[in-house]
């Protein structure tokens, strides 16, 4: 798995973080579009996804970035 991550240039955790952040941003966009269309009772799962998945993806991406910087610094 490390060999595959080195070939693509991004560690596994970074790819997961980017994916989660992208899904969360789609959820945020869906919430904004639905609210602009006049819907008031938005699904709770959609609001939760927009509020939780986006920062989780960002956090995982930042953790991967820090880990990569530390490993490059020591090795």
C-alpha positions in Angstrom: 0.0 0.0 0.0 2.9 2.4 0.7 4.3 1.7 -2.8 0.9 2.7 -4.3 0.7 5.8 -2.3 4.3 6.8 -3.3 3.4 6.2 -7.0 0.4 8.5 -6.9 2.2 11.1 -4.9 -0.5 11.4 -2.2 -0.7 9.3 1.0 -3.8 7.2 1.6 -5.0 9.5 4.4 -4.8 12.5 2.2 -6.9 10.8 -0.5 -9.5 9.9 2.1 -9.5 13.5 3.4 -9.9 14.9 -0.1 -12.8 12.6 -0.8 -14.6 13.4 2.4 -14.1 17.1 1.9 -15.5 16.8 -1.7 -18.6 14.9 -0.5 -19.1 17.4 2.3 -18.9 20.3 -0.1 -21.5 18.7 -2.4 -23.7 18.4 0.7 -23.1 22.1 1.6 -24.0 23.0 -2.0 -27.2 20.9 -1.9 -28.2 22.6 1.4 -27.7 26.0 -0.1 -29.6 25.2 -3.3 -32.5 23.6 -1.5 -32.7 26.6 0.9 -32.6 29.0 -2.0 -35.4 27.1 -3.7 -37.6 27.8 -0.7 -37.5 24.6 1.2 -37.4 25.1 4.9 -37.5 21.6 6.4 -34.3 20.2 5.1 -33.3 16.6 5.8 -31.4 16.3 9.1 -29.0 13.8 7.5 -28.1 16.3 4.8 -27.4 19.1 7.3 -25.4 16.7 9.4 -23.4 15.6 6.4 -22.7 19.2 5.5 -21.7 20.1 9.0 -19.6 17.1 9.9 -18.1 15.5 6.8 -16.6 18.7 5.4 -14.5 19.6 8.5 -13.6 15.9 9.0 -12.2 15.8 5.5 -10.3 19.0 6.1 -8.9 17.6 9.4 -7.8 14.4 7.8 -6.1 16.3 5.0 -4.2 18.5 7.5 -3.2 15.5 9.6 -1.8 13.8 6.5 0.0 17.0 5.5 1.7 17.3 8.9 2.6 13.6 8.9 4.1 13.9 5.5 6.1 17.0 6.4 7.4 15.3 9.6 8.5 12.2 7.7 10.2 14.3 5.0 12.0 16.3 7.7 13.3 13.2 9.6 14.0 10.9 6.6 
